């Protein structure tokens, strides 16, 4: 089921474009670091550059080497990101912002008050855990370079301790934040990452106390313990600031770079979301159908290791194109069917147009491209069987089935394939007279087999194992949604003598 003939997303043009994008952003990063170093020397750029030209050259070399290592990391591990100039720029902006904030807090507040876990949290949410681990290391090294060459007020022990704190706090935030979906969880992570920071600060200050001479120990002890409490307080502030800045900055990144995070996906699937509210009011039957499909898609995506939140959100929007003519779709009709007045050809045109209408509507509302793609792909190139069969009864000649088929494209992602299957499974299961698990399984299996026979999964990398798991998940979930209910007896209640009496009918 793998897409053997699928064209690669990477070509020479993209390679050149990604290198140019990296070079431009590298220049910006170097200018930023140079600016911070100049500020550190109170704006005396000429004198600073002449006196420290070797240091500037060393810093430039280290930064260039670090960024090219980053380029090759993405080249081998996440080439898709390199193909998108906007996402490359997002990564650089993330790194530059976190380094600048850390420098500012280290210089003007305290070295331990830095929001060192911010880079890890932002990268985890925006680009994923594996890439976040690497970017956290990059940020820690950049902060270390600045500390080592720019700061004259801190000891070498402080500088190296800052490197350890930046690295460890970011890594802990990444590992703990892998499933964050609420703001309260972010705050708790900000508190938890303080623990290793406080231990490092405490041990560092104790070392300072032990290093004091015997004659100075009595005098130094009180001062060092006061310093310990002060610096541990700044460490607590740094952990909390990481969470606060994350919550404040994440929406900006989501808006500027159109990123789909768990937080934004939940906002887009809220009942007050503009397009969903229109769907609920203008096509209530379609909205209810989409809500069930969203539940099914979420369960299926989770069962095969795909992004469940993304699948749920895309499923909510997959049929918004029906807003154009909602009365022509069964779930929004009463007893009268408007298609009875139309030819099969015209009916097929109206039905299949909802995929392109959905694509256009989603893009016009500036919603994620992925939602628009799923809206257009969730029927692939399937024939509209009802109207094709109706047309066959009305003609003696041959009919071109493509005139009664969706225009595609076929699903190009596993989530689009999941929604294709879940969409049809929900509709068929709702129409079943007997909704036993056996009947539901038979219906779902038929849907999957039909789509395989028509090669609807040829453009995505879904496997037979995935399809088997999806089938089992759909059967279990649909059996719960459309479970058997007992028939309630009819009882007429009356009040006599202050008591409620019931009488069966």
SEVEX-473563 format. One record per residue (C-alpha): residue number from 1; x, y, z. Coordinates in steps of 0.001 Angstrom, whole numbers, plus 500000, padded with zeros to 6 digits. Example, Ala and Ser with C-alpha at 12.3 -4.5 7.8 and 13.67 -1.06 7.14 Angstrom:
<site 1 <512300 495500 507800>>;
<site 2 <513670 498940 507140>>;
REM end
This chain:
<site 1 <500000 500000 500000>>;
<site 2 <503053 502292 500017>>;
<site 3 <503148 504922 497300>>;
<site 4 <505860 503409 495135>>;
<site 5 <505452 505817 492254>>;
<site 6 <504995 508869 494389>>;
<site 7 <507176 511821 493385>>;
<site 8 <509709 512954 495925>>;
<site 9 <509054 516271 497628>>;
<site 10 <512738 517169 497427>>;
<site 11 <514475 518286 494262>>;
<site 12 <517445 520392 493234>>;
<site 13 <515443 523609 493179>>;
<site 14 <514224 523050 496715>>;
<site 15 <517767 522217 497856>>;
<site 16 <519105 525502 496472>>;
<site 17 <516186 527418 497939>>;
<site 18 <516673 525918 501397>>;
<site 19 <520409 526743 501342>>;
<site 20 <519692 530358 500354>>;
<site 21 <517039 530628 503080>>;
<site 22 <519483 529242 505637>>;
<site 23 <522225 531657 504523>>;
<site 24 <519921 534678 504803>>;
<site 25 <518764 533672 508277>>;
<site 26 <522344 532871 509301>>;
<site 27 <523395 536423 508406>>;
<site 28 <520520 537769 510505>>;
<site 29 <521566 535596 513445>>;
<site 30 <525193 536748 513185>>;
<site 31 <524085 540389 513091>>;
<site 32 <521938 539810 516173>>;
<site 33 <524779 538222 518134>>;
<site 34 <527155 540981 517037>>;
<site 35 <524648 543582 518174>>;
<site 36 <524306 541946 521584>>;
<site 37 <528082 541856 521981>>;
<site 38 <528330 545544 521049>>;
<site 39 <525644 546437 523580>>;
<site 40 <527586 544427 526158>>;
<site 41 <530529 546734 525522>>;
<site 42 <528293 549814 525900>>;
<site 43 <528048 550592 522214>>;
<site 44 <531744 551091 521529>>;
<site 45 <531653 549105 518323>>;
<site 46 <534918 550236 516676>>;
<site 47 <537072 549862 519760>>;
<site 48 <535374 546629 520755>>;
<site 49 <535811 545096 517325>>;
<site 50 <539489 546102 517081>>;
<site 51 <540324 544893 520575>>;
<site 52 <538418 541642 520251>>;
<site 53 <538651 540816 516543>>;
<site 54 <539955 537299 517272>>;
<site 55 <537034 536644 519595>>;
<site 56 <534542 537903 517001>>;
<site 57 <536105 535670 514359>>;
<site 58 <535971 532686 516705>>;
<site 59 <532321 533387 517582>>;
<site 60 <531396 533763 513901>>;
<site 61 <533078 530469 513054>>;
<site 62 <531342 528647 515942>>;
<site 63 <527927 530044 514993>>;
<site 64 <528364 529221 511290>>;
<site 65 <529480 525704 512165>>;
<site 66 <526543 525254 514542>>;
<site 67 <523997 526477 512004>>;
<site 68 <525368 524279 509209>>;
<site 69 <525202 521307 511531>>;
<site 70 <521565 522334 512062>>;
<site 71 <521043 522437 508291>>;
<site 72 <522388 518930 507807>>;
<site 73 <520354 517690 510757>>;
<site 74 <517151 518848 509071>>;
<site 75 <518416 517604 505699>>;
<site 76 <518610 514053 507013>>;
<site 77 <515875 514085 509670>>;
<site 78 <513169 516502 508507>>;
<site 79 <513697 517498 504894>>;
<site 80 <510091 518605 504603>>;
<site 81 <510820 521537 506918>>;
<site 82 <513721 522645 504720>>;
<site 83 <511396 522760 501717>>;
<site 84 <509272 525424 503440>>;
<site 85 <511011 528805 503706>>;
<site 86 <508415 530041 506176>>;
<site 87 <509113 527177 508581>>;
<site 88 <512882 527648 508252>>;
<site 89 <512426 531307 509131>>;
<site 90 <510217 530303 512058>>;
<site 91 <512989 528092 513466>>;
<site 92 <515534 530912 513223>>;
<site 93 <513160 533462 514759>>;
<site 94 <512488 531033 517608>>;
<site 95 <516207 530559 518283>>;
<site 96 <517053 534260 517954>>;
<site 97 <514213 535349 520232>>;
<site 98 <515063 532818 522953>>;
<site 99 <518775 533700 522862>>;
<site 100 <518022 537438 522999>>;
<site 101 <515624 537020 525938>>;
<site 102 <518121 534876 527820>>;
<site 103 <520864 537441 527213>>;
<site 104 <518640 540326 528347>>;
<site 105 <517552 538632 531576>>;
<site 106 <521092 537462 532270>>;
<site 107 <522483 540968 531869>>;
<site 108 <519760 543125 533417>>;
<site 109 <518146 540807 535995>>;
<site 110 <520123 537709 536965>>;
<site 111 <521802 534857 535131>>;
<site 112 <519470 532377 536852>>;
<site 113 <516310 534309 535958>>;
<site 114 <516589 533397 532281>>;
<site 115 <513582 531650 530647>>;
<site 116 <515900 528842 529525>>;
<site 117 <513112 526298 528939>>;
<site 118 <511277 528593 526524>>;
<site 119 <513131 527343 523436>>;
<site 120 <512369 523706 524271>>;
<site 121 <508669 524344 524906>>;
<site 122 <508171 526420 521763>>;
<site 123 <510120 524016 519539>>;
<site 124 <508261 521022 520988>>;
<site 125 <504887 522582 520190>>;
<site 126 <505790 524012 516786>>;
<site 127 <508093 521435 515172>>;
<site 128 <507907 518243 517269>>;
<site 129 <509873 516477 519998>>;
<site 130 <512858 515199 518011>>;
<site 131 <513572 518568 516399>>;
<site 132 <512941 520322 519716>>;
<site 133 <515689 518275 521397>>;
<site 134 <518185 519369 518761>>;
<site 135 <517119 523024 518795>>;
<site 136 <517338 523091 522576>>;
<site 137 <520992 522035 522297>>;
<site 138 <521619 524762 519689>>;
<site 139 <520099 527439 521928>>;
<site 140 <522079 526247 524952>>;
<site 141 <525342 526470 522995>>;
<site 142 <524507 529936 521622>>;
<site 143 <523761 531198 525140>>;
<site 144 <527035 529675 526310>>;
<site 145 <528946 531454 523526>>;
<site 146 <527409 534785 524523>>;
<site 147 <528139 534186 528203>>;
<site 148 <531704 533148 527532>>;
<site 149 <532651 536126 525362>>;
<site 150 <530240 538861 526352>>;
<site 151 <529865 538651 530096>>;
<site 152 <532658 540009 532260>>;
<site 153 <530732 540024 535547>>;
<site 154 <530300 536255 535862>>;
<site 155 <532851 533645 536815>>;
<site 156 <533708 530668 534560>>;
<site 157 <531782 528462 536987>>;
<site 158 <528665 530606 536457>>;
<site 159 <529057 530381 532681>>;
<site 160 <529358 526606 532599>>;
<site 161 <526576 526184 535150>>;
<site 162 <524372 528331 532914>>;
<site 163 <525067 525947 530029>>;
<site 164 <524061 522949 532138>>;
<site 165 <520930 524723 533394>>;
<site 166 <519864 525797 529881>>;
<site 167 <520352 522299 528499>>;
<site 168 <518760 520349 531363>>;
<site 169 <515785 522681 531872>>;
<site 170 <514966 522615 528169>>;
<site 171 <515246 518839 527968>>;
<site 172 <513026 518284 531011>>;
<site 173 <510446 520674 529545>>;
<site 174 <510493 518738 526260>>;
<site 175 <510050 515345 527888>>;
<site 176 <507328 516530 530265>>;
<site 177 <505552 518690 527707>>;
<site 178 <505045 516046 525037>>;
<site 179 <501319 515794 525844>>;
<site 180 <500529 519331 527010>>;
<site 181 <497068 520463 525999>>;
<site 182 <496079 522949 528702>>;
<site 183 <497595 526155 530057>>;
<site 184 <497652 524734 533584>>;
<site 185 <499902 521883 532429>>;
<site 186 <502345 524452 531040>>;
<site 187 <502487 526235 534390>>;
<site 188 <503182 522959 536192>>;
<site 189 <506024 522220 533781>>;
<site 190 <507451 525660 534506>>;
<site 191 <507446 524786 538219>>;
<site 192 <508907 521295 537752>>;
<site 193 <511872 522449 535663>>;
<site 194 <512843 524699 538553>>;
<site 195 <513872 521631 540597>>;
<site 196 <517120 520793 538733>>;
<site 197 <517871 524510 538404>>;
<site 198 <517566 524997 542166>>;
<site 199 <519778 522000 542905>>;
<site 200 <522503 523306 540571>>;
<site 201 <522294 526799 542076>>;
<site 202 <522439 525430 545615>>;
<site 203 <525464 523219 544933>>;
<site 204 <527233 526019 543081>>;
<site 205 <526827 528413 546004>>;
<site 206 <527844 525741 548522>>;
<site 207 <531037 525280 546511>>;
<site 208 <531608 529014 546836>>;
<site 209 <531153 528724 550583>>;
<site 210 <533592 525804 550808>>;
<site 211 <536113 527743 548757>>;
<site 212 <536166 530594 551260>>;
<site 213 <539233 530650 553499>>;
<site 214 <539013 529494 557112>>;
<site 215 <539491 533007 558466>>;
<site 216 <536809 534346 556147>>;
<site 217 <534354 531442 556627>>;
<site 218 <532431 532991 559502>>;
<site 219 <531949 536202 557589>>;
<site 220 <531329 534495 554235>>;
<site 221 <528785 531972 555517>>;
<site 222 <525991 534464 556162>>;
<site 223 <526640 536250 552867>>;
<site 224 <526704 533034 550839>>;
<site 225 <523498 531690 552381>>;
<site 226 <521785 534970 551603>>;
<site 227 <523130 534664 548062>>;
<site 228 <521832 531084 547868>>;
<site 229 <518291 532128 548768>>;
<site 230 <518408 535082 546386>>;
<site 231 <519693 533066 543434>>;
<site 232 <517272 530204 544107>>;
<site 233 <514485 532784 544005>>;
<site 234 <515727 533954 540616>>;
<site 235 <515837 530303 539510>>;
<site 236 <512154 529927 540435>>;
<site 237 <511434 533108 538488>>;
<site 238 <513248 531696 535445>>;
<site 239 <511144 528535 535427>>;
<site 240 <507883 530458 535752>>;
<site 241 <508952 532971 533106>>;
<site 242 <509531 530090 530680>>;
<site 243 <505884 529078 531067>>;
<site 244 <504560 532655 530979>>;
<site 245 <506532 533636 527866>>;
<site 246 <505498 530379 526181>>;
<site 247 <501797 531095 526704>>;
<site 248 <502237 534705 525536>>;
<site 249 <504428 534059 522490>>;
<site 250 <502898 530842 521119>>;
<site 251 <499767 532555 519671>>;
<site 252 <502043 534985 517805>>;
<site 253 <503947 532119 516176>>;
<site 254 <500666 530336 515390>>;
<site 255 <499379 533434 513611>>;
<site 256 <502567 534517 511827>>;
<site 257 <503573 531070 510586>>;
<site 258 <500113 529435 510438>>;
<site 259 <501183 526602 512757>>;
<site 260 <498797 523887 513876>>;
<site 261 <499359 523296 517573>>;
<site 262 <497184 521375 520021>>;
<site 263 <496015 524698 521458>>;
<site 264 <495012 526136 518088>>;
<site 265 <493329 522910 516985>>;
<site 266 <491134 523025 520065>>;
<site 267 <490212 526628 519290>>;
<site 268 <489352 525728 515685>>;
<site 269 <487046 522897 516808>>;
<site 270 <485231 524974 519405>>;
<site 271 <481518 525406 518727>>;
<site 272 <482079 529178 518531>>;
<site 273 <484562 528838 515644>>;
<site 274 <483144 530993 512833>>;
<site 275 <482853 528387 510080>>;
<site 276 <481624 525631 512395>>;
<site 277 <478996 527959 513781>>;
<site 278 <477794 528632 510227>>;
<site 279 <477695 524891 509567>>;
<site 280 <475744 524251 512749>>;
<site 281 <473163 526893 511864>>;
<site 282 <472963 526401 508100>>;
<site 283 <473389 522636 507827>>;
<site 284 <472690 521057 511236>>;
<site 285 <472536 517542 509813>>;
<site 286 <475977 517918 508233>>;
<site 287 <477341 519359 511478>>;
<site 288 <476124 516379 513496>>;
<site 289 <477542 513998 510887>>;
<site 290 <480891 515816 511014>>;
<site 291 <480960 515638 514815>>;
<site 292 <480585 511852 514725>>;
<site 293 <483173 511511 511945>>;
<site 294 <485533 513645 514054>>;
<site 295 <485120 511215 516951>>;
<site 296 <485795 508262 514652>>;
<site 297 <488795 509900 512972>>;
<site 298 <490333 510813 516319>>;
<site 299 <490082 507216 517557>>;
<site 300 <491499 505799 514296>>;
<site 301 <494396 508267 514160>>;
<site 302 <495354 507511 517732>>;
<site 303 <495233 503764 517074>>;
<site 304 <497820 503972 514254>>;
<site 305 <500042 506623 515833>>;
<site 306 <498891 509656 513840>>;
<site 307 <498066 513090 515264>>;
<site 308 <494645 512521 516845>>;
<site 309 <493948 516231 517439>>;
<site 310 <494734 517083 513818>>;
<site 311 <492519 514252 512540>>;
<site 312 <489642 515368 514758>>;
<site 313 <489912 518990 513637>>;
<site 314 <490198 518147 509925>>;
<site 315 <487160 515864 510201>>;
<site 316 <485074 518687 511646>>;
<site 317 <485756 520740 508501>>;
<site 318 <485716 518020 505833>>;
<site 319 <482116 518695 504727>>;
<site 320 <481866 522486 505128>>;
<site 321 <481443 522743 501350>>;
<site 322 <477861 521557 501844>>;
<site 323 <477083 525017 503202>>;
<site 324 <476829 526151 499581>>;
<site 325 <473651 524119 498952>>;
<site 326 <472822 522256 502187>>;
<site 327 <469288 521310 501149>>;
<site 328 <470616 518970 498443>>;
<site 329 <472287 516648 500958>>;
<site 330 <470340 513865 502633>>;
<site 331 <471267 514640 506233>>;
<site 332 <469768 518149 505903>>;
<site 333 <466551 517114 504132>>;
<site 334 <463124 516360 505512>>;
<site 335 <460878 513937 503667>>;
<site 336 <461121 515755 500338>>;
<site 337 <464208 515134 498177>>;
<site 338 <465108 517970 495806>>;
<site 339 <467030 515567 493566>>;
<site 340 <463730 514068 492439>>;
<site 341 <463338 517151 490232>>;
<site 342 <466822 516967 488714>>;
<site 343 <468577 514819 486166>>;
<site 344 <471196 512368 487548>>;
<site 345 <473941 514335 485795>>;
<site 346 <472969 517618 487486>>;
<site 347 <472550 515919 490847>>;
<site 348 <476018 514389 490550>>;
<site 349 <477468 517824 489726>>;
<site 350 <475887 519332 492850>>;
<site 351 <477013 516509 495133>>;
<site 352 <480628 516384 493972>>;
<site 353 <481008 520165 494003>>;
<site 354 <481006 520199 497809>>;
<site 355 <484626 519022 497923>>;
<site 356 <485947 521960 495898>>;
<site 357 <483500 524335 497609>>;
<site 358 <484878 523172 500949>>;
<site 359 <488435 523753 499782>>;
<site 360 <487616 527293 498646>>;
<site 361 <485608 528110 501769>>;
<site 362 <488377 526973 504111>>;
<site 363 <491041 528949 502253>>;
<site 364 <488822 532048 502120>>;
<site 365 <488496 531875 505915>>;
<site 366 <492311 531629 506203>>;
<site 367 <492150 528251 507884>>;
<site 368 <495007 525720 507626>>;
<site 369 <495873 524360 504189>>;
<site 370 <495692 520832 505569>>;
<site 371 <491975 521239 506322>>;
<site 372 <491369 522447 502771>>;
<site 373 <493299 519506 501311>>;
<site 374 <491298 516992 503354>>;
<site 375 <488018 518633 502301>>;
<site 376 <488970 518150 498635>>;
<site 377 <490487 514680 499032>>;
<site 378 <488071 512856 501327>>;
<site 379 <486065 511401 498415>>;
<site 380 <489069 510923 496133>>;
<site 381 <487923 509895 492649>>;
<site 382 <485103 507649 493875>>;
<site 383 <481978 507277 491752>>;
<site 384 <478727 508682 493081>>;
<site 385 <476984 505328 492894>>;
<site 386 <473394 506393 493583>>;
<site 387 <473149 508801 490665>>;
<site 388 <475252 506631 488383>>;
<site 389 <472827 503748 488985>>;
<site 390 <469877 506107 488493>>;
<site 391 <471316 507289 485175>>;
<site 392 <471883 503703 484025>>;
<site 393 <468170 503002 484481>>;
<site 394 <467292 506027 482367>>;
<site 395 <469461 505235 479343>>;
<site 396 <470062 502339 476991>>;
<site 397 <473526 503473 475944>>;
<site 398 <476847 503423 477740>>;
<site 399 <477692 506001 480381>>;
<site 400 <481101 507368 481250>>;
<site 401 <481483 506684 484975>>;
<site 402 <483912 509590 485282>>;
<site 403 <480987 511929 484627>>;
<site 404 <479509 510617 487866>>;
<site 405 <482719 510572 489906>>;
<site 406 <484462 512987 492225>>;
<site 407 <487298 514915 490647>>;
<site 408 <489892 514154 493328>>;
<site 409 <492695 514271 494149>>;
<site 410 <492962 511027 496089>>;
<site 411 <493985 511153 499767>>;
<site 412 <497615 512178 500088>>;
<site 413 <497969 511647 503839>>;
<site 414 <496994 508947 506280>>;
<site 415 <494620 511330 508030>>;
<site 416 <492820 512104 504754>>;
<site 417 <492488 508352 504147>>;
<site 418 <491137 507863 507676>>;
<site 419 <488513 510555 507154>>;
<site 420 <487545 509045 503785>>;
<site 421 <486845 505708 505480>>;
<site 422 <485257 507184 508621>>;
<site 423 <482979 509453 506559>>;
<site 424 <481510 506578 504569>>;
<site 425 <481413 504227 507561>>;
<site 426 <479369 506665 509633>>;
<site 427 <476848 507210 506824>>;
<site 428 <476470 503493 506057>>;
<site 429 <476223 502488 509732>>;
<site 430 <473538 505088 510351>>;
<site 431 <471490 503597 507523>>;
<site 432 <471748 500006 508810>>;
<site 433 <468535 498477 510119>>;
<site 434 <470526 496108 512346>>;
<site 435 <473550 497690 513991>>;
<site 436 <475110 494647 515562>>;
<site 437 <478940 494510 515628>>;
<site 438 <478814 491830 512907>>;
<site 439 <476753 494021 510582>>;
<site 440 <478889 497075 511281>>;
<site 441 <482081 495114 510606>>;
<site 442 <480662 493808 507344>>;
<site 443 <479773 497346 506237>>;
<site 444 <483141 498857 507212>>;
<site 445 <485076 496016 505566>>;
<site 446 <483104 496537 502361>>;
<site 447 <483908 500254 502382>>;
<site 448 <487648 499654 502805>>;
<site 449 <487752 496905 500180>>;
<site 450 <485877 499047 497654>>;
<site 451 <488347 501907 498095>>;
<site 452 <491277 499544 497757>>;
<site 453 <489807 498086 494560>>;
<site 454 <489429 501608 493170>>;
<site 455 <493036 502457 494185>>;
<site 456 <492028 505356 496397>>;
<site 457 <495030 504892 498694>>;
<site 458 <497687 504861 495968>>;
<site 459 <498878 508406 496752>>;
<site 460 <499345 507984 500507>>;
<site 461 <501585 505749 502571>>;
<site 462 <498877 503937 504508>>;
<site 463 <499592 500214 504984>>;
<site 464 <497492 497071 505191>>;
<site 465 <498270 496894 508890>>;
<site 466 <496972 500466 509311>>;
<site 467 <493774 499596 507462>>;
<site 468 <493219 496534 509640>>;
<site 469 <493630 498585 512812>>;
<site 470 <491354 501320 511409>>;
<site 471 <488666 498751 510592>>;
<site 472 <488764 497285 514106>>;
<site 473 <488701 500741 515687>>;
<site 474 <485753 501868 513574>>;
<site 475 <483751 498754 514402>>;
<site 476 <484323 499190 518130>>;
<site 477 <483602 502926 518075>>;
<site 478 <480532 502726 515830>>;
<site 479 <479112 499892 517929>>;
<site 480 <479326 502281 520884>>;
<site 481 <477870 505257 519018>>;
<site 482 <474957 503316 517505>>;
<site 483 <474494 500779 520285>>;
<site 484 <471289 498841 520830>>;
<site 485 <468728 500422 523137>>;
<site 486 <465846 498765 524937>>;
<site 487 <462356 499800 523945>>;
<site 488 <460917 502015 526640>>;
<site 489 <457325 501232 527752>>;
<site 490 <454686 503927 527317>>;
<site 491 <453291 505082 530663>>;
<site 492 <450784 507832 531322>>;
<site 493 <451333 509624 534639>>;
<site 494 <448560 511236 536699>>;
<site 495 <448336 512899 540105>>;
<site 496 <445741 511573 542572>>;
<site 497 <445557 512433 546239>>;
<site 498 <448926 514081 546195>>;
<site 499 <450587 510971 544731>>;
<site 500 <451901 510250 541258>>;
<site 501 <450215 507277 539614>>;
<site 502 <451343 505489 536427>>;
<site 503 <449242 503591 533963>>;
<site 504 <450608 501654 530983>>;
<site 505 <449217 502157 527506>>;
REM end
